[in-house]
Amino acid sequence: MSELINNSQKRKELLKHMILQLHSGEAPGEVRKRLQEILRSVPYDEVVEVEQELISEGLPAEEVLKLCDIHTTVLEGHIDLSGARSVPAGHPVDTFKKENRELERVAGEMLKLLDTIGTIKESEKEFLILRLRAGLNDLMDVDKHYLRKEYLLFPVLESKGITGPPQVMWGKHDEERALLKAAIEALGSAGEITIDELKSLGELVLRPAFQGIPDMIMKEEEILLPMCMDKLNDAEWYSIYEQTMEFGYCLYDPQTEWKPEGVEVSGVSWGDGKGIRLSTGSFAAEEMEALFRTMPIDITFVDKDDKVKFFSLGPDRIFTRNRAIIGRDVRMCHPPSSVNTVEQILADFKSGRESSAAFWINFQGRFIYIEYLALRGDKNEYLGTIEFTQDLTHLRELKGEQRLLSYGSGKE
């Protein structure tokens, strides 16, 4: 056995043979035991190479997808990552991993909740369902994490001839999306459900959705990302970094900017390369950033597909925002109790029945005015919704007039 362990080609051949044995259902207990004996020191890249070879030799990607969980379970915790490159703060891989920690946290909390269903009282059931729905809403954010892998990372791997692992992992993404969607739909119709029925629903539908998150994280962090760190150079990673905001972050907003040494950093440039041109003038990128930071009003833009696309970030923002909401369905950014109102506003704006909706509330001792406005194009087509939020406390207290310049009487 030692000569196999020290010979890469023979080790891969044995690994491939054992995986095929597992796939064919041949003595799974015995095969698993043999695999565990040799996989404690297998380099992570050999797992990927074997998967790629199996697909290249004719094993359908769908078959690998259907059965890959069998050998992934065997590999878990036994893959040698000692040779993997380190990841600097702010790097796309660092962001993927920080997002994974948040996803693990939420999934772990939800799995613990499922374990308590059999012990709760009838009066606690509704609150438990609300917490499970909130957790599912948060976990649906994983779609942005998956989209960045699918549209930014996988094409680079494919350009290097690595097609098998991306195909398999994309399929697993779709499986997890389907599980989460099924869980949300099941809980959405759980109005008069009994505790026993909720427990059954938890085991049959919810638990697979929650458990799918850490299972995918293991595949990603022990196989995919270490391989990508070896295969991609800094220029390729920086291209991914620059495009990340097109999809947004998942439950985590990076606080560190990453600029690799030796790679030309393009920065923000629109229109003619110096700014963005509008029908009534133009802005440089830094001027537009400063404008939205300075305006005494908070703005959030939701596009025509109901995805949060932009928010201003002033020093006195009323309601906290972070970049993890970019690309998220606006419904997922509101508590369940207000989702119906959000959906009604969007439906009315899209149909043209309404173009504005205003609210005002007392919040932490301040009088807050909130207005939603439909954004329409030249042909009156619906482009999205703008939310304006403003603290009117000071303005409501104004009396008389002020015609002369007096800095001291302005808002403190």
Secondary structure per residue as TSV (DSSP state, phi and psi in degrees):
chain	resnum	aa	ss	phi	psi
A	1	M	-	360.0	-31.7
A	2	S	H	-63.3	-37.6
A	3	E	H	-66.6	-27.2
A	4	L	H	-72.2	-42.7
A	5	I	H	-63.9	-32.9
A	6	N	T	-93.1	2.4
A	7	N	-	-119.7	113.6
A	8	S	H	-60.1	-47.7
A	9	Q	H	-63.7	-45.0
A	10	K	H	-66.0	-36.0
A	11	R	H	-64.5	-42.0
A	12	K	H	-66.7	-39.6
A	13	E	H	-62.5	-42.4
A	14	L	H	-66.8	-40.7
A	15	L	H	-61.9	-44.6
A	16	K	H	-62.6	-43.5
A	17	H	H	-61.0	-43.8
A	18	M	H	-67.7	-38.6
A	19	I	H	-64.3	-41.5
A	20	L	H	-64.3	-35.1
A	21	Q	H	-63.1	-42.0
A	22	L	H	-62.4	-43.4
A	23	H	H	-63.6	-32.2
A	24	S	H	-84.8	-5.2
A	25	G	T	81.2	17.5
A	26	E	S	-80.4	112.3
A	27	A	S	40.0	62.6
A	28	P	H	-56.2	-37.9
A	29	G	H	-63.8	-45.3
A	30	E	H	-67.8	-41.3
A	31	V	H	-64.7	-43.4
A	32	R	H	-58.0	-42.9
A	33	K	H	-62.6	-42.0
A	34	R	H	-66.9	-39.7
A	35	L	H	-61.0	-44.6
A	36	Q	H	-62.7	-26.7
A	37	E	H	-68.0	-34.3
A	38	I	H	-102.8	-19.3
A	39	L	G	-83.4	-3.9
A	40	R	G	-66.6	-19.4
A	41	S	G	-126.0	15.7
A	42	V	E	-74.6	130.8
A	43	P	E	-64.5	142.2
A	44	Y	H	-60.6	-33.7
A	45	D	H	-68.6	-23.8
A	46	E	H	-69.7	-32.6
A	47	V	H	-60.9	-45.5
A	48	V	H	-65.8	-42.0
A	49	E	H	-62.1	-41.0
A	50	V	H	-64.7	-43.4
A	51	E	H	-60.5	-42.9
A	52	Q	H	-64.0	-42.4
A	53	E	H	-64.8	-40.5
A	54	L	H	-59.6	-42.9
A	55	I	H	-69.4	-41.6
A	56	S	H	-63.8	-29.1
A	57	E	T	-85.7	2.6
A	58	G	T	115.2	-8.2
A	59	L	-	-71.1	119.4
A	60	P	-	-57.4	141.9
A	61	A	H	-58.8	-33.1
A	62	E	H	-63.6	-34.6
A	63	E	H	-70.8	-40.9
A	64	V	H	-62.8	-42.0
A	65	L	H	-60.6	-45.1
A	66	K	H	-65.4	-32.9
A	67	L	H	-113.1	-0.2
A	68	C	H	-66.6	-24.6
A	69	D	H	-62.6	-28.6
A	70	I	H	-62.4	-52.5
A	71	H	H	-80.2	-22.6
A	72	T	H	-64.5	-40.0
A	73	T	H	-61.6	-39.2
A	74	V	H	-67.2	-38.8
A	75	L	H	-74.1	-23.9
A	76	E	T	-55.7	124.6
A	77	G	T	81.8	-4.6
A	78	H	-	-112.4	4.3
A	79	I	E	-90.4	131.9
A	80	D	E	-81.6	113.8
A	81	L	-	-107.7	13.5
A	82	S	T	-64.2	-26.0
A	83	G	T	-91.4	2.1
A	84	A	S	-72.2	146.7
A	85	R	-	-69.9	149.9
A	86	S	-	-74.4	158.3
A	87	V	-	-118.6	121.1
A	88	P	-	-73.6	155.6
A	89	A	T	-60.8	137.4
A	90	G	T	86.9	-14.2
A	91	H	S	-62.1	147.9
A	92	P	H	-51.4	-36.7
A	93	V	H	-68.8	-38.4
A	94	D	H	-60.0	-41.3
A	95	T	H	-66.0	-44.3
A	96	F	H	-54.4	-44.8
A	97	K	H	-70.1	-39.2
A	98	K	H	-65.0	-38.2
A	99	E	H	-62.9	-39.2
A	100	N	H	-62.1	-35.8
A	101	R	H	-64.3	-38.4
A	102	E	H	-69.6	-40.8
A	103	L	H	-63.4	-41.5
A	104	E	H	-61.1	-42.1
A	105	R	H	-60.3	-49.2
A	106	V	H	-66.3	-46.2
A	107	A	H	-61.2	-39.5
A	108	G	H	-63.8	-41.5
A	109	E	H	-63.0	-40.1
A	110	M	H	-68.3	-39.5
A	111	L	H	-64.8	-37.1
A	112	K	H	-66.0	-37.4
A	113	L	H	-62.1	-41.8
A	114	L	H	-59.7	-35.1
A	115	D	H	-68.5	-17.6
A	116	T	H	-94.5	-7.1
A	117	I	G	-56.5	-40.6
A	118	G	G	-69.1	-10.9
A	119	T	G	-110.4	-4.3
A	120	I	-	-81.9	159.3
A	121	K	-	-88.6	162.4
A	122	E	G	-58.7	-36.3
A	123	S	G	-69.1	-17.0
A	124	E	G	-95.4	-7.7
A	125	K	H	-62.7	-46.8
A	126	E	H	-61.7	-41.3
A	127	F	H	-65.1	-38.7
A	128	L	H	-63.4	-42.3
A	129	I	H	-62.3	-40.7
A	130	L	H	-61.8	-41.1
A	131	R	H	-66.4	-39.3
A	132	L	H	-65.7	-39.8
A	133	R	H	-64.1	-42.0
A	134	A	H	-62.9	-40.5
A	135	G	H	-63.9	-41.0
A	136	L	H	-64.8	-39.5
A	137	N	H	-58.5	-43.7
A	138	D	H	-64.8	-43.0
A	139	L	H	-68.8	-24.6
A	140	M	T	-62.8	-17.4
A	141	D	T	-63.2	-17.8
A	142	V	H	-60.1	-20.2
A	143	D	H	-57.2	-38.5
A	144	K	H	-66.5	-38.5
A	145	H	H	-60.3	-46.9
A	146	Y	H	-67.4	-41.1
A	147	L	H	-61.8	-38.2
A	148	R	H	-65.4	-37.7
A	149	K	I	-66.0	-45.1
A	150	E	I	-68.7	-39.7
A	151	Y	I	-104.9	-14.1
A	152	L	I	-112.7	-41.9
A	153	L	I	-89.8	-47.9
A	154	F	H	-60.7	-40.3
A	155	P	H	-59.5	-33.8
A	156	V	H	-68.2	-41.7
A	157	L	H	-61.3	-43.2
A	158	E	H	-64.3	-33.6
A	159	S	H	-65.9	-18.4
A	160	K	T	-99.1	11.1
A	161	G	T	84.3	6.8
A	162	I	-	-97.1	93.6
A	163	T	-	-108.5	-29.5
A	164	G	H	-63.4	-57.7
A	165	P	H	-57.0	-42.5
A	166	P	H	-61.1	-40.3
A	167	Q	H	-59.8	-46.9
A	168	V	H	-65.4	-45.2
A	169	M	H	-68.6	-36.7
A	170	W	H	-60.4	-41.4
A	171	G	H	-61.3	-39.3
A	172	K	H	-67.9	-34.9
A	173	H	H	-56.5	-48.9
A	174	D	H	-63.3	-35.2
A	175	E	H	-62.9	-44.2
A	176	E	H	-68.4	-38.1
A	177	R	H	-59.0	-43.7
A	178	A	H	-64.9	-39.4
A	179	L	H	-63.1	-44.6
A	180	L	H	-65.8	-42.2
A	181	K	H	-62.8	-43.0
A	182	A	H	-63.2	-38.1
A	183	A	H	-66.4	-41.7
A	184	I	H	-64.1	-43.9
A	185	E	H	-64.9	-39.0
A	186	A	H	-66.2	-42.1
A	187	L	H	-71.8	-29.5
A	188	G	H	-65.2	-25.6
A	189	S	T	-105.6	16.2
A	190	A	-	-93.8	54.1
A	191	G	S	-70.1	-59.6
A	192	E	S	-106.1	30.9
A	193	I	-	-70.3	142.7
A	194	T	-	-82.8	166.4
A	195	I	H	-63.1	-39.9
A	196	D	H	-63.9	-40.5
A	197	E	H	-67.1	-37.4
A	198	L	H	-65.0	-39.7
A	199	K	H	-62.6	-43.4
A	200	S	H	-64.0	-42.7
A	201	L	H	-61.7	-38.9
A	202	G	I	-61.2	-41.9
A	203	E	I	-76.6	-37.4
A	204	L	I	-83.4	-34.0
A	205	V	I	-118.8	-47.8
A	206	L	I	-74.8	-46.1
A	207	R	H	-59.8	-44.9
A	208	P	H	-58.4	-36.2
A	209	A	H	-67.5	-44.3
A	210	F	H	-69.6	-41.8
A	211	Q	H	-70.3	-25.0
A	212	G	H	-62.5	-26.0
A	213	I	H	-66.5	-57.4
A	214	P	H	-64.0	-30.8
A	215	D	H	-62.5	-43.3
A	216	M	H	-67.4	-37.7
A	217	I	H	-60.7	-40.4
A	218	M	H	-60.4	-47.4
A	219	K	H	-59.2	-40.2
A	220	E	I	-69.6	-47.9
A	221	E	I	-84.6	-24.7
A	222	E	I	-96.0	-17.6
A	223	I	I	-124.4	-61.0
A	224	L	I	-66.6	-55.7
A	225	L	H	-66.5	-41.6
A	226	P	H	-59.6	-39.7
A	227	M	H	-62.4	-43.2
A	228	C	H	-64.4	-37.6
A	229	M	H	-61.3	-32.5
A	230	D	H	-78.4	-33.8
A	231	K	H	-88.8	-31.2
A	232	L	-	-97.2	141.8
A	233	N	-	-93.0	175.0
A	234	D	H	-63.6	-34.0
A	235	A	H	-64.6	-40.9
A	236	E	H	-68.0	-40.6
A	237	W	H	-64.8	-37.7
A	238	Y	H	-70.1	-31.7
A	239	S	H	-62.0	-42.1
A	240	I	H	-63.5	-43.2
A	241	Y	H	-58.3	-44.5
A	242	E	H	-67.6	-28.1
A	243	Q	H	-93.1	-5.3
A	244	T	G	-57.7	-39.3
A	245	M	G	-68.7	-11.5
A	246	E	G	-66.1	-24.1
A	247	F	T	-110.2	-28.6
A	248	G	-	92.0	171.9
A	249	Y	-	-100.8	164.0
A	250	C	S	-113.8	102.3
A	251	L	S	60.0	12.0
A	252	Y	-	-153.0	136.6
A	253	D	-	-117.3	107.9
A	254	P	-	-57.5	138.2
A	255	Q	-	-104.3	-5.7
A	256	T	S	-115.2	128.1
A	257	E	-	-85.0	135.5
A	258	W	-	-108.8	124.2
A	259	K	-	-132.6	102.3
A	260	P	-	-67.6	143.2
A	261	E	T	-72.8	141.4
A	262	G	T	81.5	2.6
A	263	V	S	-115.7	129.7
A	264	E	-	-66.5	124.1
A	265	V	-	-95.2	117.3
A	266	S	-	-77.3	-31.6
A	267	G	-	71.1	-174.0
A	268	V	-	-87.7	129.4
A	269	S	-	-149.4	132.8
A	270	W	-	-128.8	162.8
A	271	G	T	59.5	-111.8
A	272	D	T	-86.7	11.2
A	273	G	T	93.3	-13.0
A	274	K	T	-110.8	-18.5
A	275	G	E	179.4	-165.1
A	276	I	E	-114.0	130.5
A	277	R	E	-96.9	132.9
A	278	L	E	-119.1	174.2
A	279	S	T	-67.3	-21.3
A	280	T	T	-117.2	14.8
A	281	G	E	151.2	-159.9
A	282	S	E	-151.3	161.5
A	283	F	E	-131.4	142.2
A	284	A	E	-77.2	156.0
A	285	A	H	-57.9	-43.5
A	286	E	H	-67.9	-30.9
A	287	E	H	-68.1	-40.8
A	288	M	H	-67.7	-40.7
A	289	E	H	-58.3	-45.6
A	290	A	H	-65.4	-37.3
A	291	L	H	-58.0	-50.1
A	292	F	H	-72.1	-24.6
A	293	R	H	-74.4	-25.5
A	294	T	H	-97.2	-30.5
A	295	M	S	-55.9	135.4
A	296	P	S	-80.7	44.1
A	297	I	S	-154.4	142.2
A	298	D	E	-95.2	135.0
A	299	I	E	-124.9	135.7
A	300	T	E	-131.5	132.7
A	301	F	E	-113.3	126.8
A	302	V	E	-112.8	124.7
A	303	D	E	-77.4	-178.2
A	304	K	T	-66.7	-16.7
A	305	D	T	-96.2	12.5
A	306	D	S	70.4	22.5
A	307	K	B	-101.3	136.3
A	308	V	E	-68.0	123.0
A	309	K	E	-113.1	-23.7
A	310	F	E	-161.2	148.1
A	311	F	E	-146.9	147.7
A	312	S	-	-80.9	154.7
A	313	L	-	-132.6	75.4
A	314	G	-	-80.6	169.9
A	315	P	T	-70.6	-22.6
A	316	D	T	-120.1	42.0
A	317	R	-	-59.0	136.0
A	318	I	S	-75.9	-53.1
A	319	F	S	-108.3	128.3
A	320	T	-	-61.9	137.6
A	321	R	-	-132.9	150.0
A	322	N	-	-141.5	166.2
A	323	R	G	-69.8	-6.2
A	324	A	G	-67.0	-17.6
A	325	I	G	-83.5	-12.8
A	326	I	T	-62.5	128.9
A	327	G	T	86.1	-2.4
A	328	R	S	-88.1	144.8
A	329	D	B	-61.8	130.2
A	330	V	G	-60.3	-26.8
A	331	R	G	-63.3	-33.3
A	332	M	G	-75.2	-9.0
A	333	C	G	-94.6	4.7
A	334	H	S	-124.7	150.4
A	335	P	-	-65.1	154.3
A	336	P	H	-53.2	-32.2
A	337	S	H	-66.5	-21.4
A	338	S	H	-110.7	0.9
A	339	V	H	-62.3	-38.7
A	340	N	H	-60.2	-39.3
A	341	T	H	-65.4	-43.2
A	342	V	H	-60.1	-45.8
A	343	E	H	-64.3	-37.0
A	344	Q	H	-65.9	-43.0
A	345	I	H	-60.7	-48.1
A	346	L	H	-61.4	-43.3
A	347	A	H	-63.7	-41.9
A	348	D	H	-67.2	-38.5
A	349	F	H	-68.3	-42.8
A	350	K	H	-67.5	-36.0
A	351	S	H	-78.5	-16.4
A	352	G	T	89.0	1.2
A	353	R	S	-64.7	-35.1
A	354	E	-	-137.2	160.1
A	355	S	S	-130.5	-3.3
A	356	S	E	-152.7	152.8
A	357	A	E	-147.7	124.5
A	358	A	E	-118.6	146.1
A	359	F	E	-139.6	153.0
A	360	W	E	-141.9	137.9
A	361	I	E	-139.7	160.7
A	362	N	E	-96.7	120.2
A	363	F	E	-134.4	113.6
A	364	Q	T	52.5	43.7
A	365	G	T	79.2	8.7
A	366	R	E	-120.3	152.7
A	367	F	E	-96.6	112.8
A	368	I	E	-111.2	129.6
A	369	Y	E	-107.6	127.7
A	370	I	E	-125.2	128.2
A	371	E	E	-135.2	134.4
A	372	Y	E	-105.3	132.2
A	373	L	E	-127.3	134.2
A	374	A	E	-73.0	132.4
A	375	L	E	-97.3	122.9
A	376	R	E	-126.5	148.6
A	377	G	-	-85.3	-172.4
A	378	D	T	-60.2	-29.2
A	379	K	T	-101.0	20.7
A	380	N	-	66.7	17.2
A	381	E	-	-76.5	146.9
A	382	Y	E	-74.4	125.1
A	383	L	E	-108.9	-19.0
A	384	G	E	152.6	-169.0
A	385	T	E	-129.6	136.2
A	386	I	E	-106.9	132.1
A	387	E	E	-105.7	122.6
A	388	F	E	-108.1	130.0
A	389	T	E	-128.3	131.7
A	390	Q	E	-142.0	138.9
A	391	D	E	-85.5	110.3
A	392	L	-	-99.7	8.9
A	393	T	H	-54.5	-50.8
A	394	H	H	-66.2	-42.1
A	395	L	H	-65.6	-34.4
A	396	R	H	-68.8	-18.9
A	397	E	T	-91.1	-7.1
A	398	L	-	-66.8	143.2
A	399	K	-	-138.7	155.4
A	400	G	S	65.0	-141.6
A	401	E	-	-136.6	159.3
A	402	Q	-	-136.4	103.7
A	403	R	-	-101.9	-18.4
A	404	L	S	-104.5	151.4
A	405	L	-	-64.0	124.4
A	406	S	-	-150.0	97.6
A	407	Y	G	-63.4	-34.3
A	408	G	G	-67.5	-20.2
A	409	S	G	-94.5	3.4
A	410	G	S	-78.2	-176.0
A	411	K	-	-67.9	130.6
A	412	E	-	-76.9	360.0
